[in-house]
């Protein structure tokens, strides 16, 4: 069974750097997508290349790092209280209620909010936080194997006429799009609340994101228990091994994902297999990023400069919320309507500029405050 750590959970600079790296990548992807507003002017060959490059290197990997660190933060908060003889689980449940409220607020602007999904996925993880390492590893493997897709592969083999899992996400997208083009802010806010909540959950379940998020939360707890992000013990060797193994894993799963599903005539099996292989391929890339950045920061002199990213990571919730507010204002019809003029190249440049402005704000704000504005409100409400 779980026993509290005997070592202090000091501030982990590597986690702040990774979190900043992740949230910056998420913002760039969202700007490229016009914040789930898939309406673009005529695209050029350069636009298509920009889209392919950004999605190959960032899509699903940045979210995965963010989810991994969410589980890591849960471990740190729980372990700090456990060392004082307190049970953090009820307080964390209340914290997730607050996160869901943040998610509902976020939905007023951006229908692709992940905070509500995070709050729901955390319900699967709270009962595991005090379990043994063996139980944690078993649960992590179960969710990493994409159990829903495994079930659909089995059902598809038994019934070749079975169609892939579909819960209605595209219908929700279609209901929201007209208001994004011509609706007022209140029109968009209403359809986002009406259709955005089922949209995010159905899309996450249809595409393996829901079970993968639970897996990454659990993996983050394991990361914390083994103090993987600290420069101590055998961690330097572990980072090198993780980089090597993740590269080998990517070399295996990338060609499998690229070619194997297309060779299978069974539609249900092909679809589910594609989701599984894509998740594992992206997991390998994410692990390479995490281990590589951590190794660079702790083990190389140039890597020490990565600490400049930390302020952006410390205010990840603020940065996530403000990208929704200002991104919707920039691209949607009720705002500046830049969806009509910005192809993928212009959207990426706009995203880079916005991340830069966010970074400058973070550096300025943290000179006089310990936390970002949204982080401080969340903390105060957590301990109310």
N, C-alpha and C positions, 0 to 999 in steps of 0.2 A: 504494500500500500504506500501511498504518498506520504513523505515526510518533508517538512520545510527545508529549504536550502540552508546550509550552515555558512554560506558566503553572502556578502551584501550584494544586492542588485544595483550597482552604481549605474549612472547614466551611460548608455552605450552609444558612443559617437558613430560607430559603424551602422547602427540601426537608423539613426537620424539621416546619415548619408544615403543609405539604401532607400529610406522612405522618401527623401527628396528626389532621388533619381526616379523612383516609381511614379510619384505624383506628377512630376514634370512630364514624363512620358504619357501618362493618362491624359493630361491636358492637351498635349499635341495631337493625340489620336482623336479626342473629342472635337477639337477644332477642325481637324481634317474631315470628320463626319458631320460637321455643322451641328453638333450636339444632337445626334439622332435625327437630323433633318436631312434626309438623303435626296436633296434637290440641288442640282448643280447646273451652272452654265455649260456651254459646249466645252468639252475637255480636250486638251492637247495630249500629244504623246508624252511630253514632260510630266503632265499631271498624272497620267497613268503610271509612269515610272516612280514618281514621288509616292503615290499611294502604295504601290507594291513594296517599295523599300521600307517605308515607315511601318507598314503592317507586318512585314517579315521580322523586323528587328524589335518592335515594341508591342504589337497587339497581343493580348493575353499574357505576355510576360510581365508587363508592368503591373497589371492587376494582380497577377500571382504573387509578386513581391509584396505588394500592398496587403494582400490577404495573409501571407505568411507572417508579416510583421504585426498584423492585428492579433493573431494567436500568440505571438511572442509577447506583446504588450499585456495581454490577458494573464499570461503566466507571471510576468513581473509584478503586476498589481496584486494578483492572488498570493504570490509567494511573499511579498512584502508584508501583507496583512497576516499571513500564516505564521511568519516569524514572530509576530506580536501576539499570537494566540487567537487571532480573529478569523472568522469564516467570511471570505469576500464574495462568495457565490450569490447570496441574496442581493448584495449591493451591486454586483455586476449585472444581475438580471434587471434591476432598476435602471442601471446605466444603459442597457440595451433598449429599454422602453424609451428612454430619452433619445437614443440613436434613431429609433424608428420615427420619433417626432421630428428630428432633424431631417430624416429622409422624406417625410411628408412635406416639409417646408421646401426641400430641394426640388420635389416634384412640381411645385408651382412654376418652376422655370425649366427643368430638364427632365424629360420622361424616362431617361436612362439611368436614373439614380440607383446606386448600389447599396446605400445605407440600410434601406429596408430589408434587402436580401441578407446583408450582414447580420442584422438583428435577428432574423429568423434562423439563419444558419447557426448562430451562437447557441440557440436552444439545444442543439445536438451536442455541443461541446461542453456546456456547463457541467453536466453529470460526469464528464470524463476528467475534469481538471485534477481530481484527487485520486485517480486510479493509478495503478502501477504502470511502469514503463511498458511491460508486456502488453497490457490492455490497450495502452495508447498506440503502440506499434500495430497491433492487430486491427484496431479501428481505422488507423491511417491507411493501412493496406486495403481494407475493405472499401473505403470511399475512393481511394486512388484508382482502384480497378474499374471505376464507373459501373456500379451495380445495375443501374437502370439500363445502360446500353448492353451489358452482358445479358440481362433478361430479354431484351428485345432481339438480340442475336439468336438466343435460344428459341424464342417464340417464332422468329422469322424462319429458322430452319425447320420448325415443326409445321409452319403454315407459310409457304412461299408467297401467298397473296397478301400477307399482312403488310400494312403501310407503316412507315416510320412514325415515331411518336410525334403528335402535333396537338398542342393544347390551345391554339388560337392566337399566337403572338403576332403573326402577320396581319390578322384582322384588326388587332389593336393598333398596329402601326398605321394601317390604312385609315382608321377612324380619326387618328390624331393629325395626320398630314395636312388635310385641308385647312385646319385652324392655324397650323404653323405658317401657312402661306398667307392667308387673308384675315385671320382672326385677331382680335384685340388681345392684350395681355390677359384679361380675365377669361376670354374664350379659351386661350391656350392653357391657362392654369386649370380650368374646369375639366377639359378633356384629358389633361395630364393626370389629374387626380382620379378621374373616372376610369380611364383605360391604362394609365401608366403603372398602377400597382399590379394588376393582373399581367400586364405586358412584361414587366421585369421578372416576375416569378415564372411565368410560362416559358419565356425565352431561356431563362437560366436552367430550367428543368429539361427543356427540349434539346439544349446544346451542351449538356453535361457540366454546366457552370455551377449548378447548385451543389452537387456532390463533390465537385472539385474544390469548392470554397470550404466546405466542411473539412475535407482532407488537409487543405492548407492551414486552416486554423489549428488543427491537431498537430501538424508538422511544426507550426510556430511554437506550440507549447513544448514539444520535444526539443526544439532549438534552444529554448530557454533553459530547460532542465540540464542540458549538456553544456550550457554556457558557450555555445558555438561561436558567438560573435565577439567574445572576449579574446584578447591576445594572451592566452595562458595555456599551460599544459601542452598537449600535442596538437593544438588547433591549427598551427601553421602547416603541419603535415596533412591534417584533415582537409584544409582548404585546397591544397594542391591535389589531393586525391579526388576531391569532389569536382574540381575543374576537369581533371582527366576523365573521370567516369561519366560526367555529364556530356563531354564532347563525344565520347564513344556512344553514349545513349542517343545523342542527336544524330550521329552518323548512321545509326540503325533505324531510328524511327522516321527520319525525314524521307528517305526513299520509300519506306513502307507506306507512310501517309500519302505520298505523292502518287504512287502507282497502284498499290494493292487494292483499295476500294473500287477502283475503276475496272478491275478484272473480275468482279463478282456481279453476276446477273441479278441475284436476289436483292431487291431494292432496300428492304429493311435491314438486312445484314450489312450491306455495303454502307448505308448511311450511318448506322451505329458504330461500325468498325472505324469509319472515318473520324467520328467524334472522339473515340477512344485514342486512336493513334495521334490525332492532333493534340489532344490534352497531354499525352506523354511526351511528344516532341517539344511542346512549349514548356513543359516542366523541366526538361533537360536544359533548355536555353536559360530558363529562370535560375536554375541551380548554378549554372556557369556564371551568370551575372552576379549572383549573391556571393559565391565563393571568391570570384575574381576580384570584385570590388573590395571585399573584406580583406583579402590577401594584399592587394595593392595598398590599402590604407595602413595596415599594420606592419607591413614588411618592406616597403620601399619608401625612399625619401620623396620622390615625386608624388607618390600616393598620399602622403600626408596633406597635400594641398586639397585633397577631396573634402576636407573639413569645411571648405567654403560652402558646400552644398547643404550642410547641416541646418542652417536657419530655415531653409525652405522645407526641409523634412519635419522640423519641429512644429510647423504650422500647417501640416498636411490637411487637416479638416477645414481650416480657413481657406486654404488654396482650392480645395475641392468645391466648397460651397460658392466661392466667388467666381470660379470658372463657369459654374452653372448660371449664375446671375448675369454676368457680363457677356458670356458666350451667347446666351439666348438673346440678349439685347443686341448683340452685333449681327446675328445671322437670321433671326426669325422676322416674320413680316411685321409684327407689332413694334419692332425696334428699327435698326438701320437697314434691315433687309439685305445684308451682304450676300445671302445665298445666291442672289441673282448675278453677282459679279465675281465671286471668289471661287476659282477652281481649286484643285488640290494644292497646287504650288502656292498660290496666294494665301490659302487657308493655313498652310504650314508656317509660312513666314509670319502671319498674323499670330499664330499660336506661340511661336518662338518669342515674338515681341511681348506677348501677354505674360508668358512665363518670366521673362526678364523683369517686367514691371512688378509682378508678384514677388519676385526675389528681392527687389529693392525695398518693397514695402515690408517684407519679413525682416530684413536686416535693420531697417529703421525702427520697426515696432519692438523688436526684441532688445533694443538698447535700453528701453525703459520698462519692459514687461517680461515676466518669466515665461508666459505662454501667449499664444495667439488669441484673438478675441473670441472666436468660436470655441477654442480649446478651453479657455478660462470659464466660459459660460457652462460648458459641458461638465467640467470638473466641479464647479460650485453646485450645480444641480445634482450631480452624483452624490455629493456628501451633504445634501441639504438635511 
